[in-house]
Amino acid sequence: MLHVAVIGGGCAGLAAAARLAEQNIPVTLFEAARQLGGRARSLRWNGHTLDNGQHILLGAYSETLSLLKLAGVDQAKALLRLPLQLTMQPGFELRACHSLPAPLHILCGLMLARGLSWRERWFAVRFMSRMRLAGFKLGQDQSLAELLEIQEQPEKLTRLLWEPICLAALNTPIAKASAQVFLNVLRDSFLQTRTDSDMLLAKQDLSRLLALPLAEFIKKKQGRVETATAIDSIALAGEAFELEDSKGRSAVYSHVILAVPPFRVAQLTSSLPALTAVASCETMRYQPICTVYLQYDAGLKLKLPMTGLRQGMGQWVFDRGQLDGQHGLLAVVISAEGSYQNLPQEQLASAIAAELGRAFPQLAEKLTAPLWHKVITEKRATFACTPGLHRPKMLSGIRGLYLAGDYVAGDYPATMEGAARSGANAARHLIQSLQQGKIS
Ligand SMILES: Cc1cc2nc3c(=O)[nH]c(=O)nc-3n(C[C@H](O)[C@H](O)[C@H](O)COP(=O)(O)OP(=O)(O)OC[C@H]3O[C@@H](n4cnc5c(N)ncnc54)[C@H](O)[C@@H]3O)c2cc1C
């Protein structure tokens, strides 16, 4: 009997289950945690709703945006859409020229960037143009730092532009980051249509943005969503799969989409014939993301909803008052590994508050004394996106068992879009194989 089990209720699992439900295919989504969303979720803390980390979406996130539409989310209400503008405090600003089509909008933006010399602007444009001519393809992957050096990118340009983009997109320091994946991001975000480079910020908490509407959609289409239910083992049952869950139940499913993080794959598939994916899942390395929430008086407001920081540990500050109406709440993001990891939370929060004071001198007095703080560190926020990284394929090698997740082979780094595309791809492949009367 046709019934698909999707294991894992992050972006990938939700996307897979929603795409199956859309085609009226019986599906049950299992999520180990009490809430859906995985690494893109909100949580309650001391009466406040905070995201596990501030997320940015891009206009190029076609699958994520299509899923929001499928779930009936009103994007104008749910997302603040900002045409590309990277403002770093102090002294750097890159604004895309909105009257021009892509890629001229970004090239013109680079030529007018504030805080760069003419030479640095020219080198940035030359880099983009050369990469475009090369079709954004490298003969062999290398670290982004190496590529930028070969391309003679001035140190200041790297520090103000390429490094922040790399950290935000790949969550991996430039010395370790894959130049090829970085180029994929440039290609998809900056050079196709103008709105691809728009930045989209949630105007509500993350769970309400994506996870909850998708779960509602799945249920409306007669799918089942079981939270607080971990799958403990998967075994073959003829051509089907027998799943045992943490509530001691077992049931048989015709297909399985395994949408758990890579470090859970080996354990979950240990009763199955060996998967080739396991070796690459086991050798995958991770990078953290830390979000420091600082609450100030509700009257405190920054000039912009999102500002880059240049002179310390914090990389971006988001004014949540301008996003989800939590006035006076600032979220400071620190991507990837760094010395901040050795600081106790209390010390890190004070250091970040002091950095904010220096970045916005006119608000310094207020910013150095928050009313409360909360530090959330996700130690395995994303896989380390290193050169030539071997990412497992969606087809597991066992008929009817698919892998999905931000780590599965694809063009994107670990992002909501990478996860959503991977889940949707697995579902589409499964649907196609059903239509063709075969199971892959
Ligand atoms: C702090 C932070 C900031 C980020 N910022 C951005 C950003 O700005 N933009 C962006 O696009 N991306 C960002 N990301 C990355 C993005 O959140 C992830 O790439 C994406 O959410 C991964 O989705 P996933 O479904 O692949 O994995 P996950 O979200 O990890 O989902 C896997 C799910 O499987 C569940 N699970 C595990 N084992 C079992 C089991 N045995 N049975 C049932 N369920 C199980 C887990 O509980 C989890 O919910 C950020 C991530 C973090 C942590």
The ligand as an SDF file (V2000), in Angstrom:
LIG
                    3D

 53 58  0  0  0  0  0  0  0  0999 V2000
   21.3830   29.8190   13.7700 C   0  0  0  0  0  0  0  0  0  0  0  0
   21.1340   29.4960   12.3300 C   0  0  0  0  0  0  0  0  0  0  0  0
   21.0440   30.5190   11.3980 C   0  0  0  0  0  0  0  0  0  0  0  0
   20.8270   30.2240   10.0590 C   0  0  0  0  0  0  0  0  0  0  0  0
   20.6720   31.2390    9.1590 N   0  0  0  0  0  0  0  0  0  0  0  0
   20.2540   30.9600    7.9080 C   0  0  0  0  0  0  0  0  0  0  0  0
   19.9020   31.9970    7.0260 C   0  0  0  0  0  0  0  0  0  0  0  0
   20.0180   33.1900    7.3350 O   0  0  0  0  0  0  0  0  0  0  0  0
   19.4250   31.6730    5.7930 N   0  0  0  0  0  0  0  0  0  0  0  0
   19.2690   30.3660    5.4210 C   0  0  0  0  0  0  0  0  0  0  0  0
   18.7610   30.1300    4.3110 O   0  0  0  0  0  0  0  0  0  0  0  0
   19.6290   29.3490    6.2310 N   0  0  0  0  0  0  0  0  0  0  0  0
   20.1140   29.6130    7.4620 C   0  0  0  0  0  0  0  0  0  0  0  0
   20.4400   28.5970    8.3210 N   0  0  0  0  0  0  0  0  0  0  0  0
   20.4730   27.2140    7.8030 C   0  0  0  0  0  0  0  0  0  0  0  0
   19.0850   26.5790    7.7510 C   0  0  0  0  0  0  0  0  0  0  0  0
   18.3780   26.8010    8.9420 O   0  0  0  0  0  0  0  0  0  0  0  0
   19.2760   25.0720    7.5530 C   0  0  0  0  0  0  0  0  0  0  0  0
   20.0900   24.8750    6.4170 O   0  0  0  0  0  0  0  0  0  0  0  0
   17.9730   24.3430    7.3190 C   0  0  0  0  0  0  0  0  0  0  0  0
   17.0140   24.7230    8.2690 O   0  0  0  0  0  0  0  0  0  0  0  0
   18.2460   22.8350    7.4190 C   0  0  0  0  0  0  0  0  0  0  0  0
   17.0460   22.1240    7.2360 O   0  0  0  0  0  0  0  0  0  0  0  0
   17.0620   20.5280    7.1790 P   0  0  0  0  0  0  0  0  0  0  0  0
   15.6550   20.1050    7.0300 O   0  0  0  0  0  0  0  0  0  0  0  0
   18.0460   20.0770    6.1630 O   0  0  0  0  0  0  0  0  0  0  0  0
   17.6610   20.0400    8.5620 O   0  0  0  0  0  0  0  0  0  0  0  0
   17.1120   20.2370   10.0470 P   0  0  0  0  0  0  0  0  0  0  0  0
   16.4970   21.5630   10.1800 O   0  0  0  0  0  0  0  0  0  0  0  0
   18.2480   19.8960   10.9510 O   0  0  0  0  0  0  0  0  0  0  0  0
   15.9540   19.1630   10.1840 O   0  0  0  0  0  0  0  0  0  0  0  0
   16.1770   17.8320   10.5450 C   0  0  0  0  0  0  0  0  0  0  0  0
   15.0770   17.4300   11.5120 C   0  0  0  0  0  0  0  0  0  0  0  0
   15.1670   16.0180   11.7590 O   0  0  0  0  0  0  0  0  0  0  0  0
   14.7660   15.8030   13.0870 C   0  0  0  0  0  0  0  0  0  0  0  0
   15.2200   14.4560   13.4820 N   0  0  0  0  0  0  0  0  0  0  0  0
   16.4830   14.0440   13.7510 C   0  0  0  0  0  0  0  0  0  0  0  0
   16.4890   12.7250   14.0580 N   0  0  0  0  0  0  0  0  0  0  0  0
   15.2000   12.3150   13.9640 C   0  0  0  0  0  0  0  0  0  0  0  0
   14.5690   11.0520   14.1520 C   0  0  0  0  0  0  0  0  0  0  0  0
   15.2620    9.9710   14.5190 N   0  0  0  0  0  0  0  0  0  0  0  0
   13.2260   10.9480   13.9840 N   0  0  0  0  0  0  0  0  0  0  0  0
   12.4960   12.0530   13.6240 C   0  0  0  0  0  0  0  0  0  0  0  0
   13.0530   13.2700   13.4540 N   0  0  0  0  0  0  0  0  0  0  0  0
   14.3940   13.3990   13.6050 C   0  0  0  0  0  0  0  0  0  0  0  0
   15.4400   16.9420   13.8500 C   0  0  0  0  0  0  0  0  0  0  0  0
   14.8400   17.1420   15.1110 O   0  0  0  0  0  0  0  0  0  0  0  0
   15.2030   18.1100   12.8720 C   0  0  0  0  0  0  0  0  0  0  0  0
   14.0120   18.7900   13.1570 O   0  0  0  0  0  0  0  0  0  0  0  0
   20.7100   28.8600    9.6530 C   0  0  0  0  0  0  0  0  0  0  0  0
   20.8200   27.8320   10.5870 C   0  0  0  0  0  0  0  0  0  0  0  0
   21.0280   28.1380   11.9090 C   0  0  0  0  0  0  0  0  0  0  0  0
   21.1160   27.0180   12.9060 C   0  0  0  0  0  0  0  0  0  0  0  0
  1  2  1  0
  2  3  1  0
  2 52  2  0
  3  4  2  0
  4  5  1  0
  4 50  1  0
  5  6  2  0
  6  7  1  0
  6 13  1  0
  7  8  2  0
  7  9  1  0
  9 10  1  0
 10 11  2  0
 10 12  1  0
 12 13  2  0
 13 14  1  0
 14 15  1  0
 14 50  1  0
 15 16  1  0
 16 17  1  0
 16 18  1  0
 18 19  1  0
 18 20  1  0
 20 21  1  0
 20 22  1  0
 22 23  1  0
 23 24  1  0
 24 25  2  0
 24 26  1  0
 24 27  1  0
 27 28  1  0
 28 29  2  0
 28 30  1  0
 28 31  1  0
 31 32  1  0
 32 33  1  0
 33 34  1  0
 33 48  1  0
 34 35  1  0
 35 36  1  0
 35 46  1  0
 36 37  1  0
 36 45  1  0
 37 38  2  0
 38 39  1  0
 39 40  1  0
 39 45  2  0
 40 41  1  0
 40 42  2  0
 42 43  1  0
 43 44  2  0
 44 45  1  0
 46 47  1  0
 46 48  1  0
 48 49  1  0
 50 51  2  0
 51 52  1  0
 52 53  1  0
M  END
$$$$
